[in-house]
Amino acid sequence: MAQDSDLLTAVREELLPDVSELGFQLVAQDQSDSFDNATVTLEAGDVCLLIVRERSQVFVDFGSVAKPGLWFDSTVVFDFLGIARDGGFHSTDTTAVLRGLSSLLRAFWPEIKSRFGRDTFARTESALTTLRNAKAAERLGYQ
């Protein structure tokens, strides 16, 4: 699928079939006329995903139904889960992002589901916030 195609169509055709066993459902989507920006929000149980295309750059944020509207960038989530310190999903290649996300979800679903659950998200939020702030300080040269 071309990188300039509709984000919702790409999610429906490339991501959802690969993670169908996880039960993700579309809960919101928005397509802007400006800069080809778009968002797709998915949920499976307590886990929320926000897939964003902004000025052709596609990225993924993670959240929990325990705190609607609170999102953590995939770079922070990768570090938190011990996958990669500087990993994450950020690319102009929508297909690559969705395939990578599919692989991550299938491989780490029990851990993600556990960490983003209603009963555990307060601890996860605290750890992710601390990590996000430390990464920001490091990028800005404060560490």
C-alpha positions in Angstrom: 0.0 0.0 0.0 1.3 3.4 -0.9 2.5 5.6 1.9 0.1 8.4 0.9 -3.0 6.2 1.1 -5.8 6.5 3.6 -4.5 5.6 7.1 -7.8 3.9 8.2 -7.7 1.7 5.1 -4.1 0.7 5.8 -4.9 -0.1 9.4 -7.9 -2.2 8.3 -6.0 -4.1 5.6 -2.5 -4.4 7.0 -2.7 -4.3 10.8 -6.1 -5.6 12.0 -6.0 -9.0 10.1 -2.5 -9.7 11.6 -3.7 -9.1 15.2 -7.3 -10.3 14.9 -6.8 -12.8 17.8 -6.0 -9.9 20.1 -9.5 -8.4 19.6 -8.7 -4.8 18.5 -11.6 -2.7 17.6 -11.8 0.6 15.9 -13.1 3.3 18.3 -12.3 6.5 16.5 -10.7 7.9 13.3 -10.1 11.3 11.8 -8.8 12.3 8.4 -7.8 15.9 7.9 -7.6 17.8 4.7 -4.4 19.5 5.9 -1.0 18.0 5.3 -2.6 14.5 4.9 -2.9 14.2 8.7 -5.0 11.4 10.2 -5.5 9.4 13.4 -6.9 5.9 14.1 -7.7 4.8 17.6 -8.0 1.2 18.5 -8.8 -0.7 21.7 -8.5 -4.3 22.8 -9.6 -4.8 26.4 -7.9 -2.1 28.4 -5.2 -1.4 25.9 -5.5 1.6 23.5 -3.5 2.5 20.5 -3.3 5.8 18.7 -1.9 5.6 15.2 -1.1 9.0 13.9 0.0 10.3 10.5 1.2 13.9 10.8 2.8 15.6 7.8 3.5 12.1 6.3 5.3 10.9 9.5 3.5 7.8 11.0 3.9 7.1 14.7 2.2 5.0 17.4 1.2 5.9 20.9 0.0 3.6 23.7 -2.6 4.2 26.3 -5.1 2.6 28.7 -8.8 2.9 29.1 -8.0 3.6 32.7 -6.8 7.1 31.6 -8.5 8.1 28.4 -6.5 10.7 26.4 -3.2 9.9 28.1 -0.8 8.6 25.5 2.8 7.4 25.6 5.0 7.4 22.5 6.2 4.0 21.3 9.8 5.0 22.0 9.1 5.3 25.7 7.0 2.1 25.7 9.8 0.2 24.0 12.3 1.4 26.6 9.8 0.6 29.4 9.3 -3.0 28.1 13.1 -3.5 27.7 12.8 -3.9 23.9 15.0 -1.1 22.8 16.3 2.1 24.4 15.8 4.2 21.3 13.3 2.1 19.4 9.7 3.0 18.5 7.5 3.5 15.5 8.2 6.7 13.5 8.5 6.5 9.7 7.0 7.9 6.5 6.4 4.2 5.5 2.9 3.4 6.8 3.3 -0.3 5.9 6.5 -0.7 7.8 5.1 0.9 10.9 2.0 -1.3 10.8 4.0 -4.4 10.2 6.3 -3.6 13.1 3.4 -2.8 15.4 1.8 -6.1 14.5 5.0 -8.0 15.3 5.3 -6.1 18.6 1.8 -6.7 19.7 1.9 -10.4 18.9 5.2 -10.9 20.6 4.6 -8.8 23.7 0.8 -8.9 24.1 0.7 -10.6 27.5 3.1 -8.0 28.9 1.4 -5.0 27.2 -2.1 -6.2 28.3 -0.8 -6.6 31.9 1.0 -3.3 32.1 -1.9 -1.3 30.5 -4.7 -2.9 32.5 -7.1 -0.9 34.7 -5.7 -2.4 37.9 -2.0 -1.9 37.0 -2.0 1.3 34.9 -1.3 3.7 37.8 2.1 2.1 38.4 2.8 1.9 34.6 1.8 5.5 34.1 4.2 6.6 36.9 7.1 4.6 35.4 6.4 5.7 31.8 6.1 9.4 32.9 9.4 9.2 34.7 11.0 7.5 31.7 9.5 10.0 29.3 10.7 13.0 31.4 14.2 11.5 31.6 14.4 11.0 27.8 13.2 14.5 27.2 15.8 15.9 29.6 18.5 13.8 27.9 17.5 15.1 24.5 17.6 18.7 25.7 21.0 18.2 27.3 19.9 18.4 30.9 21.5 15.1 31.9 
